[in-house]
Amino acid sequence: MIYCLGPAGSYTGKATKIFSKSINDNNIIYCESIYEVFEYVDKYKDIENNEVYGVVPSENSIEGSVSLTQDLLLEFPVKILGELDIRIHHCLIGYDKNKIIKKPFIEKVFGSKNGHNVTIIIVMPEKHNNTDLNKENRALIAQ
């Protein structure tokens, strides 16, 4: 079971899908908050034969550390299993100006030459001993 900050399609969701392939677990639950991810990882850690993970943002190249994640790492009995760096790519969607608006709606587009990244961490219950993540799986997570 993998809990991650939603919604589906977010960068955290993208990291979760990469991680889920490395452990062969497609059971992903999207949560509404970072706190909720930590809460579920803690709540379901003691269920027999249940491997539970959480995937949350740790930092991004624009705003730095995600302070809530840092605070919750101290508050909950979890450990960090791994980390992924996700490159952020955005796109601009256009339209047919002849069908919608006669005057161009978009007159200027501003951008940054600097690339943007977000770092995602994978947490698991502190007492959990995961022996299933071999070198190949850890390498897949690190990509």
Secondary structure as GFF3:
##gff-version 3
##sequence-region A 1 143
A	DSSP	beta_strand	2	5	.	.	.	ID=ss1
A	DSSP	alpha_helix	11	23	.	.	.	ID=ss2
A	DSSP	beta_strand	28	31	.	.	.	ID=ss3
A	DSSP	alpha_helix	34	43	.	.	.	ID=ss4
A	DSSP	beta_strand	53	60	.	.	.	ID=ss5
A	DSSP	beta_strand	64	65	.	.	.	ID=ss6
A	DSSP	alpha_helix	67	75	.	.	.	ID=ss7
A	DSSP	beta_strand	78	88	.	.	.	ID=ss8
A	DSSP	beta_strand	116	125	.	.	.	ID=ss9
A	DSSP	alpha_helix	135	142	.	.	.	ID=ss10
###
